[in-house]
Amino acid sequence: MRTIPADSSLIDSPHAALRLLATLGLVVLGNSSMYVVSVVLPTVQTEFGIGRADASLPYTLMMICLGIGGIWTGRLADRHGLMPVLWCGALAVCGGFVLASKADNIWIFGLAHAVLGLIGSSSTFAPLMADTALWWQKRRGIAVAICASGNYIAGALWPPIVQHGIEVIGWRQTYLLLGLTCGIGMLLLSLRMRQRPPLINHLNATAQSLLRDRNRPFGLHPSRAQFLLCVAGVSCCVAMSMPQVHIVAYCTDLGFGAARGAEMLSLMLTCGILSRLASGLICDRIGGIRTLLLGSTLQGVALLLFLPFDGLVPLYVISAMFGLFQGGIVPSYAIIVREHFPPQEAGERVGSAIMATLIGMALGGWLSGWIFDMTGNYQAAFINGMVWNLLNLSITGWLFWRLQKIDSPMHMKVTT
């Protein structure tokens, strides 16, 4: 199907709002596999007769492939538009779930989830955040935040549905129905995504000037600036993963039980949705780099509070605070790319930044567990998270300082 060029007058328009609604639906459908695999893990482990480590392999493969796939799908979206990328993603989501439902061993089951991550989920995360940033100007921050919130909404929506399906019809039939529902839903919603982003097809003289300026983001070579953003993405998410991955185990060790930890995790993710929306509004006022700096600072404060307080009520409060503080960090990278890099490269560069955050989550989850094994408690793991958070703050603060240094003479020149 032919891709339709977009008129620049569609920016911040009702058409952009309808497109954002379709985008939210695509994220909710395409990211379903990220959460349901944890729900079926005990059942799959029992059926295949394997250990917990082997049963966790599909999730690990999916997250790694999701990070790698984000760069690939972002590059394809930059060159060919979203439609073909979303069609491939819809087929991969449908096919991945169907293949998993037919698997007779953990390796086929893991391969199916690798496909779900590499092509399915990856097509509905980084490319959609990059695309959303190009359709909005005045409300770009909140638009990207709404898009990114679809990931957390998927985490709240699909697990109870899948658990009910497992109890009623079994995990295989549930996976089959889920694949058909998400795949067909993505194909239908992708029809709303035919038009290319306005700022790519209609660059006026002013936009051309902005494009030339963006050849030196933060006054650096683009590759160096991208590398620093990726290191910042890894470091902030290593810190972020400590409570998200280990809060249930931490509560169990403290004697509160896994159920209390699960409640804290749910509270954390719910507050994360609110945080992403609030951070989007803040980002519209102060920009991406300032929002990232603010979020990273507050995340460090929340991590610090885990050290002196380990009572049940304080942990609920701190978990809520952590969710409110960290939810807007990852979407900030999409805004930063949109504000400081050429728009034609948005998909690939946002994909790289998102891949870095996923690597950070995977590394941080494992590293915190390793530190616990070495020390016998989570205190050192929380300190490790704060050290990584400081690395993020250092990089973000330095980029902000360079931006202030660059903008100040330009502002003086304009005003004179």
SULGI-V714281 format. One record per residue. RES is the residue in one letter. OMEGA is omega in radians with two decimals (NA if undefined). Layout:
BEGIN
RES;OMEGA
RES;OMEGA
END
This chain:
BEGIN
M;-3.07
R;3.08
T;-3.08
I;3.05
P;-3.09
A;3.07
D;-3.12
S;3.11
S;-3.14
L;3.10
I;3.14
D;-3.05
S;3.01
P;3.07
H;3.11
A;3.13
A;3.09
L;3.09
R;3.11
L;3.10
L;3.08
A;3.11
T;3.12
L;3.11
G;3.12
L;3.12
V;3.14
V;-3.13
L;-3.04
G;-3.11
N;-3.11
S;-3.06
S;-3.12
M;-3.03
Y;-3.07
V;-3.14
V;3.09
S;-3.13
V;-3.09
V;-3.05
L;-3.14
P;-3.13
T;3.13
V;3.12
Q;3.14
T;-3.08
E;-3.10
F;3.14
G;-3.08
I;3.12
G;-3.11
R;3.14
A;3.12
D;3.14
A;3.13
S;-3.09
L;3.14
P;3.12
Y;3.14
T;3.12
L;-3.11
M;-3.10
M;3.10
I;-3.14
C;3.09
L;3.11
G;3.13
I;-3.11
G;3.13
G;3.11
I;-3.10
W;-3.14
T;3.07
G;3.11
R;3.11
L;3.12
A;3.09
D;-3.02
R;-2.98
H;-3.10
G;-3.05
L;-3.01
M;-3.12
P;3.11
V;-3.13
L;3.08
W;3.07
C;3.13
G;3.13
A;3.11
L;3.13
A;3.11
V;3.12
C;-3.10
G;-3.14
G;3.11
F;3.14
V;3.12
L;3.13
A;-3.12
S;-3.13
K;-3.05
A;3.09
D;3.03
N;-3.03
I;-3.11
W;3.06
I;3.10
F;3.11
G;3.11
L;3.12
A;3.14
H;3.01
A;3.08
V;3.12
L;-3.14
G;-3.01
L;-3.06
I;-3.05
G;-3.10
S;-3.09
S;-3.14
S;-3.05
T;3.10
F;-3.10
A;-3.14
P;-3.14
L;3.06
M;3.11
A;3.14
D;-3.14
T;-3.14
A;-3.12
L;-3.11
W;-3.08
W;3.11
Q;-3.09
K;-3.09
R;-3.07
R;-3.09
G;-3.11
I;3.11
A;3.11
V;3.12
A;3.10
I;3.10
C;-3.10
A;3.13
S;3.11
G;3.11
N;3.12
Y;3.09
I;3.08
A;3.12
G;3.10
A;-3.02
L;-2.91
W;-3.10
P;3.13
P;3.10
I;-3.13
V;3.12
Q;3.08
H;3.12
G;3.12
I;-3.11
E;-3.04
V;-3.03
I;-3.14
G;-3.04
W;-3.10
R;3.10
Q;3.10
T;3.11
Y;-3.14
L;3.14
L;3.13
L;3.12
G;3.13
L;-3.13
T;-3.08
C;-3.13
G;3.13
I;3.11
G;3.11
M;3.12
L;-3.13
L;-3.12
L;-3.12
S;3.11
L;3.09
R;-2.97
M;-3.07
R;-3.02
Q;3.08
R;3.10
P;-3.06
P;-3.03
L;3.09
I;-3.04
N;-3.05
H;3.11
L;3.07
N;-3.08
A;-3.14
T;3.13
A;3.10
Q;3.10
S;3.10
L;-3.13
L;3.11
R;3.12
D;-3.08
R;3.02
N;3.08
R;-3.13
P;-3.10
F;-3.11
G;-3.09
L;2.97
H;-3.09
P;-3.13
S;3.13
R;3.11
A;3.11
Q;3.13
F;3.14
L;3.08
L;3.14
C;3.08
V;3.08
A;3.12
G;3.09
V;-3.02
S;-3.13
C;-3.10
C;2.92
V;3.10
A;-3.10
M;-3.03
S;-3.07
M;3.11
P;-3.05
Q;-3.08
V;-2.94
H;-3.09
I;3.13
V;3.12
A;3.13
Y;3.12
C;3.10
T;3.13
D;3.13
L;3.11
G;-3.13
F;3.12
G;-3.11
A;-3.11
A;3.11
R;3.11
G;3.10
A;3.09
E;3.11
M;3.11
L;3.10
S;3.10
L;-3.14
M;-3.12
L;3.10
T;3.09
C;3.08
G;3.07
I;3.11
L;-3.14
S;-3.12
R;3.12
L;3.13
A;3.13
S;3.07
G;3.09
L;3.12
I;-3.11
C;3.10
D;-3.12
R;-3.00
I;3.11
G;-3.02
G;-3.05
I;3.09
R;3.11
T;3.09
L;3.12
L;3.12
L;-3.12
G;3.14
S;3.11
T;-3.12
L;3.09
Q;3.10
G;3.10
V;-3.13
A;3.08
L;3.14
L;-3.10
L;3.10
F;-3.07
L;-3.08
P;-3.04
F;3.11
D;3.05
G;-3.06
L;-3.12
V;3.08
P;3.14
L;3.04
Y;-3.11
V;-3.11
I;3.09
S;3.09
A;3.12
M;-3.13
F;3.10
G;3.13
L;-3.06
F;-2.97
Q;-3.00
G;-3.08
G;-3.04
I;-3.05
V;3.10
P;-3.14
S;-3.13
Y;3.09
A;3.11
I;3.13
I;3.10
V;-3.13
R;-3.06
E;-2.94
H;3.14
F;3.09
P;-3.08
P;3.13
Q;-3.10
E;-2.98
A;-3.07
G;-3.11
E;-3.10
R;3.04
V;3.09
G;3.11
S;-3.14
A;3.13
I;3.08
M;3.13
A;3.13
T;3.11
L;3.05
I;3.11
G;3.12
M;-3.14
A;3.14
L;-3.10
G;3.11
G;3.13
W;-3.07
L;3.11
S;3.09
G;3.12
W;3.11
I;3.09
F;3.12
D;-3.11
M;-3.01
T;-3.14
G;3.08
N;-3.06
Y;-3.11
Q;3.13
A;3.12
A;3.07
F;3.10
I;3.07
N;3.10
G;3.13
M;3.10
V;3.09
W;3.11
N;3.09
L;3.08
L;3.08
N;3.12
L;-3.13
S;-3.14
I;-3.12
T;3.12
G;3.13
W;3.09
L;3.09
F;3.11
W;3.10
R;3.13
L;3.09
Q;3.14
K;3.14
I;-3.04
D;-3.05
S;3.09
P;3.14
M;-3.13
H;3.13
M;-3.14
K;-3.12
V;-3.08
T;3.12
T;NA
END
